[in-house]
Structures are given as structure tokens and as C-alpha cells.
Amino acid sequence: MFKRVIWWATGATMGAAGSAWAQRKVKRKVQRTVARYTPPAVRDRVTGRARDLADELRSAVDEGRTAQDERAEELRSRFQAPKRR
């Protein structure tokens, strides 16, 4: 009889501890998720990504213009008619 009481108490303790652990884990996950989707957090993520995209776009345009200027200069020097006197 005494063994049953010990095992029952052990099971009840483990069940309560497991429930408390799971509750804390779920609570933390919910809090993190809620904090991530508040309007200021969403605004900050969107503005950050928009700035990154704008920087990449500026860089690509600059690179394209540089390549265009180099190619134009190459073509001018290659196909320029000799000057008449």
C-alpha cells in the first residue's frame, strides 16, 4: 500500500511540474509572438527591409550606369570616324 502512495505522489508531482513547465513555455512563446506583431515592431521590420531594398536598387543602378559609360566609351573609341582636316 505504501508503494502505491509513493508512486501516486511521484506521478502527481511530475504531472504538476510538467504542466507548469508547458504553461511557462507556451506563455513565453505567445508573448514573443504578440511582441513581434505589434504595430511598431511590424513598422520597424518593414521600414528596415524597404531601406535595404532601396540601397540594393541604388547600388544596382550605379553599377549599371558605370557599365553603360564604360561600354559607350569603348564603342566611341572603336568606331569614331577619323577627323577630317
TORROLO-775043 format. One line per 2 residues: their letters; for each residue z, y, x of N, C-alpha, C, O, CB. Coordinates in nm, 3 decimals, always signed. Glycine has a CB too. Layout:
// residues N
A) Z:Y:X:Z:Y:X:Z:Y:X:Z:Y:X:Z:Y:X ~ ...
// end
This chain:
// residues 85
MF) +0.000:-0.119:+0.082:+0.000:+0.000:+0.000:+0.000:+0.126:+0.086:-0.067:+0.224:+0.056:+0.120:-0.001:-0.093 ~ +0.077:+0.121:+0.195:+0.087:+0.237:+0.283:-0.050:+0.268:+0.348:-0.083:+0.385:+0.370:+0.194:+0.212:+0.391
KR) -0.128:+0.162:+0.380:-0.261:+0.181:+0.439:-0.351:+0.258:+0.343:-0.425:+0.347:+0.385:-0.324:+0.045:+0.476 ~ -0.346:+0.224:+0.217:-0.429:+0.292:+0.118:-0.398:+0.441:+0.111:-0.489:+0.524:+0.101:-0.410:+0.228:-0.020
VI) -0.273:+0.475:+0.117:-0.231:+0.615:+0.111:-0.284:+0.688:+0.233:-0.336:+0.799:+0.222:-0.078:+0.626:+0.103 ~ -0.271:+0.628:+0.349:-0.320:+0.691:+0.472:-0.471:+0.711:+0.464:-0.520:+0.820:+0.493:-0.283:+0.607:+0.596
WW) -0.545:+0.608:+0.425:-0.691:+0.621:+0.417:-0.733:+0.720:+0.309:-0.829:+0.795:+0.326:-0.755:+0.485:+0.390 ~ -0.661:+0.719:+0.198:-0.691:+0.815:+0.092:-0.668:+0.959:+0.142:-0.752:+1.046:+0.119:-0.605:+0.787:-0.034
AT) -0.557:+0.983:+0.210:-0.526:+1.116:+0.262:-0.628:+1.156:+0.368:-0.671:+1.272:+0.373:-0.382:+1.119:+0.321 ~ -0.667:+1.061:+0.454:-0.768:+1.090:+0.556:-0.901:+1.127:+0.490:-0.965:+1.224:+0.531:-0.788:+0.968:+0.650
GA) -0.941:+1.053:+0.391:-1.066:+1.082:+0.320:-1.062:+1.216:+0.250:-1.159:+1.292:+0.253:-1.094:+0.973:+0.218 ~ -0.950:+1.246:+0.186:-0.936:+1.374:+0.117:-0.940:+1.490:+0.216:-1.002:+1.592:+0.190:-0.804:+1.378:+0.035
TM) -0.874:+1.473:+0.329:-0.874:+1.577:+0.433:-1.014:+1.598:+0.488:-1.060:+1.711:+0.501:-0.777:+1.540:+0.547 ~ -1.082:+1.490:+0.519:-1.218:+1.500:+0.572:-1.312:+1.563:+0.468:-1.398:+1.644:+0.503:-1.271:+1.360:+0.613
GA) -1.295:+1.527:+0.343:-1.378:+1.585:+0.238:-1.354:+1.735:+0.223:-1.449:+1.812:+0.209:-1.350:+1.517:+0.106 ~ -1.229:+1.775:+0.227:-1.196:+1.918:+0.216:-1.249:+1.995:+0.337:-1.304:+2.104:+0.323:-1.044:+1.938:+0.201
AG) -1.231:+1.937:+0.456:-1.280:+2.003:+0.577:-1.432:+2.014:+0.575:-1.487:+2.117:+0.612:-1.233:+1.927:+0.703 ~ -1.499:+1.909:+0.534:-1.646:+1.911:+0.526:-1.695:+2.012:+0.425:-1.795:+2.081:+0.448:-1.698:+1.774:+0.489
SA) -1.626:+2.021:+0.313:-1.664:+2.119:+0.211:-1.645:+2.261:+0.261:-1.730:+2.347:+0.238:-1.583:+2.098:+0.084 ~ -1.534:+2.286:+0.330:-1.509:+2.419:+0.383:-1.614:+2.456:+0.489:-1.663:+2.569:+0.492:-1.366:+2.427:+0.444
WA) -1.646:+2.360:+0.574:-1.747:+2.384:+0.679:-1.883:+2.417:+0.615:-1.949:+2.512:+0.655:-1.760:+2.260:+0.772 ~ -1.923:+2.336:+0.516:-2.051:+2.359:+0.450:-2.052:+2.494:+0.377:-2.153:+2.564:+0.380:-2.081:+2.246:+0.351
QR) -1.943:+2.529:+0.314:-1.934:+2.657:+0.244:-1.951:+2.774:+0.341:-2.025:+2.868:+0.313:-1.801:+2.668:+0.169 ~ -1.883:+2.768:+0.456:-1.896:+2.874:+0.557:-2.040:+2.882:+0.607:-2.095:+2.991:+0.624:-1.800:+2.849:+0.675
KV) -2.101:+2.767:+0.632:-2.237:+2.763:+0.684:-2.335:+2.825:+0.583:-2.420:+2.905:+0.621:-2.279:+2.618:+0.717 ~ -2.322:+2.790:+0.457:-2.410:+2.844:+0.353:-2.387:+2.994:+0.336:-2.482:+3.071:+0.320:-2.388:+2.770:+0.219
KR) -2.261:+3.035:+0.339:-2.229:+3.177:+0.324:-2.293:+3.260:+0.435:-2.352:+3.365:+0.409:-2.076:+3.197:+0.324 ~ -2.282:+3.212:+0.560:-2.342:+3.284:+0.673:-2.493:+3.293:+0.660:-2.554:+3.397:+0.687:-2.305:+3.216:+0.805
KV) -2.554:+3.183:+0.618:-2.700:+3.181:+0.603:-2.744:+3.280:+0.494:-2.841:+3.353:+0.512:-2.749:+3.037:+0.568 ~ -2.673:+3.281:+0.384:-2.706:+3.374:+0.275:-2.688:+3.518:+0.320:-2.772:+3.603:+0.292:-2.618:+3.345:+0.150
QR) -2.580:+3.547:+0.391:-2.557:+3.684:+0.438:-2.666:+3.729:+0.534:-2.713:+3.843:+0.527:-2.420:+3.694:+0.507 ~ -2.707:+3.639:+0.626:-2.814:+3.675:+0.719:-2.945:+3.699:+0.646:-3.018:+3.793:+0.678:-2.833:+3.565:+0.824
TV) -2.974:+3.616:+0.548:-3.098:+3.631:+0.472:-3.098:+3.760:+0.391:-3.198:+3.831:+0.387:-3.118:+3.511:+0.380 ~ -2.986:+3.790:+0.328:-2.975:+3.913:+0.249:-2.989:+4.034:+0.340:-3.058:+4.130:+0.306:-2.841:+3.919:+0.173
AR) -2.924:+4.031:+0.456:-2.933:+4.143:+0.550:-3.075:+4.161:+0.601:-3.119:+4.273:+0.627:-2.838:+4.123:+0.668 ~ -3.147:+4.051:+0.615:-3.284:+4.059:+0.666:-3.380:+4.123:+0.566:-3.479:+4.184:+0.606:-3.334:+3.921:+0.704
YT) -3.351:+4.111:+0.439:-3.443:+4.161:+0.338:-3.392:+4.285:+0.265:-3.438:+4.315:+0.155:-3.470:+4.054:+0.238 ~ -3.300:+4.357:+0.325:-3.261:+4.486:+0.267:-3.373:+4.585:+0.295:-3.446:+4.570:+0.392:-3.124:+4.536:+0.326
PP) -3.387:+4.687:+0.211:-3.496:+4.782:+0.231:-3.502:+4.844:+0.371:-3.612:+4.854:+0.426:-3.484:+4.891:+0.132 ~ -3.391:+4.886:+0.432:-3.403:+4.942:+0.567:-3.452:+4.840:+0.671:-3.530:+4.873:+0.760:-3.269:+4.998:+0.611
AV) -3.406:+4.715:+0.658:-3.448:+4.612:+0.754:-3.597:+4.582:+0.740:-3.668:+4.568:+0.839:-3.366:+4.484:+0.733 ~ -3.643:+4.573:+0.616:-3.786:+4.548:+0.593:-3.868:+4.665:+0.644:-3.971:+4.645:+0.707:-3.814:+4.523:+0.443
RD) -3.823:+4.787:+0.616:-3.893:+4.906:+0.663:-3.904:+4.906:+0.815:-4.011:+4.935:+0.870:-3.822:+5.033:+0.615 ~ -3.794:+4.875:+0.883:-3.795:+4.875:+1.029:-3.892:+4.770:+1.085:-3.964:+4.798:+1.180:-3.655:+4.850:+1.082
RV) -3.893:+4.651:+1.025:-3.986:+4.547:+1.073:-4.130:+4.587:+1.050:-4.214:+4.569:+1.137:-3.957:+4.413:+1.003 ~ -4.159:+4.643:+0.933:-4.296:+4.681:+0.902:-4.342:+4.796:+0.992:-4.455:+4.794:+1.042:-4.309:+4.722:+0.754
TG) -4.256:+4.895:+1.012:-4.297:+5.007:+1.098:-4.315:+4.960:+1.242:-4.407:+5.005:+1.309:-4.192:+5.122:+1.092 ~ -4.230:+4.873:+1.288:-4.244:+4.820:+1.424:-4.376:+4.747:+1.442:-4.445:+4.765:+1.542:-4.129:+4.728:+1.458
RA) -4.411:+4.664:+1.345:-4.537:+4.589:+1.355:-4.657:+4.682:+1.343:-4.759:+4.662:+1.409:-4.545:+4.482:+1.245 ~ -4.645:+4.785:+1.260:-4.755:+4.881:+1.246:-4.775:+4.957:+1.376:-4.889:+4.982:+1.417:-4.728:+4.980:+1.130
RD) -4.666:+4.995:+1.441:-4.678:+5.065:+1.570:-4.742:+4.975:+1.675:-4.828:+5.019:+1.751:-4.540:+5.113:+1.620 ~ -4.700:+4.849:+1.678:-4.759:+4.755:+1.774:-4.908:+4.740:+1.749:-4.988:+4.739:+1.843:-4.690:+4.617:+1.765
LA) -4.946:+4.729:+1.622:-5.088:+4.715:+1.587:-5.165:+4.840:+1.626:-5.276:+4.830:+1.677:-5.104:+4.686:+1.437 ~ -5.107:+4.957:+1.602:-5.174:+5.083:+1.638:-5.192:+5.092:+1.789:-5.297:+5.137:+1.836:-5.093:+5.203:+1.587
DE) -5.092:+5.050:+1.865:-5.103:+5.052:+2.011:-5.214:+4.958:+2.059:-5.293:+4.993:+2.146:-4.969:+5.012:+2.076 ~ -5.219:+4.839:+2.001:-5.324:+4.743:+2.038:-5.462:+4.797:+2.002:-5.557:+4.782:+2.079:-5.301:+4.608:+1.969
LR) -5.473:+4.860:+1.886:-5.601:+4.916:+1.843:-5.645:+5.028:+1.936:-5.761:+5.035:+1.976:-5.591:+4.966:+1.699 ~ -5.551:+5.118:+1.971:-5.583:+5.226:+2.066:-5.630:+5.170:+2.199:-5.727:+5.218:+2.257:-5.461:+5.317:+2.088
SA) -5.562:+5.068:+2.246:-5.597:+5.007:+2.373:-5.736:+4.945:+2.367:-5.815:+4.958:+2.461:-5.493:+4.900:+2.411 ~ -5.767:+4.878:+2.257:-5.899:+4.817:+2.242:-6.008:+4.922:+2.236:-6.114:+4.905:+2.296:-5.903:+4.730:+2.115
VD) -5.984:+5.031:+2.165:-6.083:+5.139:+2.156:-6.105:+5.202:+2.294:-6.219:+5.226:+2.333:-6.037:+5.247:+2.055 ~ -5.997:+5.227:+2.366:-6.011:+5.284:+2.501:-6.090:+5.191:+2.592:-6.177:+5.236:+2.667:-5.872:+5.312:+2.562
EG) -6.060:+5.065:+2.586:-6.131:+4.966:+2.667:-6.279:+4.962:+2.631:-6.365:+4.955:+2.719:-6.069:+4.827:+2.651 ~ -6.309:+4.967:+2.502:-6.448:+4.968:+2.456:-6.523:+5.092:+2.502:-6.638:+5.084:+2.544:-6.454:+4.958:+2.305
RT) -6.458:+5.207:+2.494:-6.523:+5.331:+2.538:-6.550:+5.329:+2.688:-6.656:+5.373:+2.733:-6.435:+5.453:+2.502 ~ -6.456:+5.278:+2.764:-6.475:+5.269:+2.909:-6.593:+5.178:+2.941:-6.677:+5.212:+3.025:-6.346:+5.217:+2.976
AQ) -6.598:+5.062:+2.875:-6.709:+4.970:+2.898:-6.841:+5.034:+2.856:-6.943:+5.016:+2.923:-6.687:+4.838:+2.822 ~ -6.841:+5.107:+2.747:-6.962:+5.175:+2.699:-7.009:+5.278:+2.801:-7.128:+5.285:+2.831:-6.937:+5.242:+2.562
DE) -6.918:+5.358:+2.853:-6.954:+5.460:+2.951:-7.009:+5.397:+3.079:-7.106:+5.446:+3.137:-6.832:+5.547:+2.983 ~ -6.946:+5.288:+3.123:-6.994:+5.220:+3.244:-7.135:+5.165:+3.224:-7.222:+5.180:+3.310:-6.898:+5.106:+3.283
RA) -7.157:+5.103:+3.110:-7.289:+5.045:+3.082:-7.393:+5.155:+3.067:-7.506:+5.139:+3.116:-7.286:+4.959:+2.954 ~ -7.360:+5.266:+3.003:-7.454:+5.377:+2.987:-7.492:+5.434:+3.123:-7.609:+5.464:+3.148:-7.394:+5.488:+2.898
EE) -7.396:+5.447:+3.210:-7.423:+5.498:+3.345:-7.512:+5.401:+3.422:-7.603:+5.443:+3.493:-7.292:+5.522:+3.421 ~ -7.486:+5.273:+3.407:-7.569:+5.172:+3.474:-7.712:+5.178:+3.424:-7.806:+5.174:+3.504:-7.512:+5.030:+3.450
LR) -7.731:+5.189:+3.294:-7.866:+5.196:+3.238:-7.936:+5.325:+3.278:-8.056:+5.325:+3.306:-7.861:+5.184:+3.085 ~ -7.863:+5.436:+3.281:-7.924:+5.563:+3.323:-7.974:+5.553:+3.467:-8.085:+5.596:+3.498:-7.823:+5.678:+3.308
SR) -7.890:+5.498:+3.553:-7.930:+5.491:+3.694:-8.044:+5.391:+3.715:-8.126:+5.408:+3.806:-7.809:+5.451:+3.781 ~ -8.051:+5.290:+3.633:-8.154:+5.188:+3.649:-8.289:+5.234:+3.594:-8.393:+5.209:+3.655:-8.112:+5.060:+3.580
FQ) -8.288:+5.300:+3.480:-8.413:+5.332:+3.412:-8.449:+5.481:+3.410:-8.540:+5.521:+3.339:-8.407:+5.284:+3.272 ~ -8.382:+5.560:+3.485:-8.411:+5.702:+3.486:-8.545:+5.725:+3.557:-8.570:+5.675:+3.666:-8.296:+5.782:+3.557
AP) -8.631:+5.802:+3.491:-8.763:+5.831:+3.548:-8.746:+5.920:+3.668:-8.659:+6.006:+3.671:-8.856:+5.897:+3.443 ~ -8.830:+5.898:+3.767:-8.819:+5.986:+3.884:-8.854:+6.130:+3.843:-8.938:+6.152:+3.757:-8.913:+5.938:+3.998
KR) -8.789:+6.223:+3.905:-8.810:+6.365:+3.873:-8.944:+6.411:+3.929:-8.982:+6.376:+4.041:-8.694:+6.453:+3.930 ~ -9.015:+6.490:+3.849:-9.144:+6.545:+3.894:-9.122:+6.679:+3.961:-9.032:+6.754:+3.924:-9.243:+6.559:+3.775
R) -9.203:+6.709:+4.057:-9.187:+6.836:+4.127:-9.288:+6.933:+4.087:-9.289:+7.045:+4.136:-9.192:+6.817:+4.274
// end
